[in-house]
Amino acid sequence: MIIRQAIIRHGRRIIATRPRLPCIRSFASEVDIKGIEASLDRSLKETHSIESLLQNESSNVVPQIDNQTHTTTQYNNDRVAEDFRSIKRQKHLTSHLGTSLTPHYSPHSLLNEPPPPSEISLPLLLASQSHLGHSTSLWNPLNSRYIFGIRSGIHIISLDITAAHLRRACRVVSGVTERGGLVLFVGTRKGQDLCVVNAAKLAGGCHLFERWTPGSITNGHQILGRCRMQVVDEFDQAIPGLENELLERPVLKPDLVVCLNPLENWVMLHECGLHGIPTVGIIDTDANPTWVTYPIPANDDSLRCVQLVAGVLGKAGEEGQRRRRERAKRGEVTYQPAQFELKSKEDEVDTGGDMEAVHHAGGSG
């Protein structure tokens, strides 16, 4: 009885307990690692075969057929060239799509192709930020006639007055260049060198985009005495043989000075005033308009505005040069040419200190 109860009690414990791991593994199937590796190799081989097939098909492109001759054209195997041609075809087919904004503002055109004086307009001046002045605390009371109003503590320059003064300056530059005068363009701020050089090329003048050397006009014989000069005719052709005569002549001075930043070049403007040289300058609300002869009220801190003013004045100078050359073709000289006394070898007599030889040479001539 005792033994039967012990078997029943221990048998229930054995049945209630979970079977061990070796018993479970005995009923499971074994993993075939070699079979898996073989299947992976087969899949890789199939992938490589598909890629090679696609590459062969892409290289064998069907040749194009000409619509007119109905013949096949030779295909170029250079993929880069074919891709470029396809891109050009797509651009040609889709170039008419979309919208075109005309006219539109292009800032780089002010430097490369400046507008002529006849195309000066208020929208062009507004786009170049010519109307923006300085703070009201920095203004010069002499500029009150050029100020339109105040906005957010900043003076607004009247664009009507700016356009009128710019047209007047264009007439002055055009008149000076038409009469054979020399125009000097000065702009010493950062970024003004390109527009200054371009304006000087158009007007046939000189340019300065570095620091002004004090005394270049008042003491020009000492500072600019060794600068090279040449004599030209009415067609701007150099006349040789007068190099020695130029050594005795005074230093050449400009007939008109265009200053794009008068605040930094007040010494130059003072020298021009002492020698009676007229000046044209961009006058902002903090500058003194009496420093220049022909002020242009505009924003001298805006590079777009400076490029616009310099380009328009350069175009005006180009127009004056063109009229001068046209009149020269008709035999009209618009300026008074310089007088040179050419000495021949027969007139050169060695007197040796005897005044009678001089009178005799003059009488025999």
Rosetta blueprint (number, residue, H / E / L):
1 M L
2 I H
3 I H
4 R H
5 Q H
6 A H
7 I H
8 I H
9 R H
10 H H
11 G H
12 R H
13 R H
14 I H
15 I H
16 A H
17 T L
18 R L
19 P L
20 R L
21 L H
22 P H
23 C H
24 I H
25 R H
26 S H
27 F H
28 A L
29 S L
30 E L
31 V L
32 D L
33 I H
34 K H
35 G H
36 I H
37 E H
38 A H
39 S H
40 L H
41 D H
42 R H
43 S H
44 L H
45 K H
46 E H
47 T H
48 H H
49 S H
50 I H
51 E H
52 S H
53 L H
54 L H
55 Q H
56 N H
57 E H
58 S H
59 S H
60 N L
61 V L
62 V L
63 P L
64 Q L
65 I E
66 D L
67 N L
68 Q L
69 T L
70 H L
71 T L
72 T E
73 T L
74 Q L
75 Y L
76 N L
77 N L
78 D L
79 R H
80 V H
81 A H
82 E H
83 D H
84 F H
85 R H
86 S H
87 I H
88 K H
89 R H
90 Q H
91 K H
92 H H
93 L H
94 T H
95 S L
96 H L
97 L L
98 G L
99 T L
100 S L
101 L L
102 T L
103 P L
104 H L
105 Y L
106 S L
107 P L
108 H L
109 S H
110 L H
111 L H
112 N H
113 E L
114 P L
115 P L
116 P L
117 P H
118 S H
119 E H
120 I L
121 S L
122 L H
123 P H
124 L H
125 L H
126 L H
127 A H
128 S L
129 Q L
130 S L
131 H L
132 L E
133 G E
134 H E
135 S E
136 T H
137 S H
138 L H
139 W L
140 N L
141 P H
142 L H
143 N H
144 S H
145 R H
146 Y H
147 I E
148 F E
149 G E
150 I E
151 R E
152 S L
153 G L
154 I E
155 H E
156 I E
157 I E
158 S L
159 L H
160 D H
161 I H
162 T H
163 A H
164 A H
165 H H
166 L H
167 R H
168 R H
169 A H
170 C H
171 R H
172 V H
173 V H
174 S H
175 G H
176 V H
177 T H
178 E H
179 R L
180 G L
181 G L
182 L L
183 V E
184 L E
185 F E
186 V E
187 G L
188 T L
189 R L
190 K L
191 G L
192 Q L
193 D H
194 L H
195 C H
196 V H
197 V H
198 N H
199 A H
200 A H
201 K H
202 L H
203 A H
204 G L
205 G L
206 C E
207 H E
208 L E
209 F L
210 E L
211 R L
212 W L
213 T L
214 P L
215 G L
216 S L
217 I L
218 T L
219 N L
220 G H
221 H H
222 Q H
223 I H
224 L L
225 G L
226 R L
227 C L
228 R L
229 M L
230 Q L
231 V L
232 V E
233 D L
234 E L
235 F L
236 D L
237 Q L
238 A E
239 I L
240 P L
241 G L
242 L L
243 E H
244 N H
245 E H
246 L H
247 L L
248 E L
249 R L
250 P L
251 V L
252 L L
253 K L
254 P L
255 D L
256 L E
257 V E
258 V E
259 C E
260 L L
261 N L
262 P L
263 L L
264 E L
265 N L
266 W H
267 V H
268 M H
269 L H
270 H H
271 E H
272 C H
273 G H
274 L H
275 H L
276 G L
277 I L
278 P L
279 T E
280 V E
281 G E
282 I E
283 I E
284 D L
285 T L
286 D L
287 A L
288 N L
289 P H
290 T H
291 W H
292 V L
293 T L
294 Y E
295 P E
296 I E
297 P E
298 A L
299 N L
300 D L
301 D L
302 S L
303 L H
304 R H
305 C H
306 V H
307 Q H
308 L H
309 V H
310 A H
311 G H
312 V H
313 L H
314 G H
315 K H
316 A H
317 G H
318 E H
319 E H
320 G H
321 Q H
322 R H
323 R H
324 R H
325 R H
326 E H
327 R H
328 A H
329 K H
330 R L
331 G L
332 E L
333 V L
334 T L
335 Y L
336 Q L
337 P L
338 A L
339 Q L
340 F L
341 E L
342 L L
343 K L
344 S L
345 K L
346 E L
347 D L
348 E L
349 V L
350 D L
351 T L
352 G L
353 G L
354 D L
355 M H
356 E H
357 A H
358 V H
359 H H
360 H H
361 A H
362 G H
363 G H
364 S H
365 G L
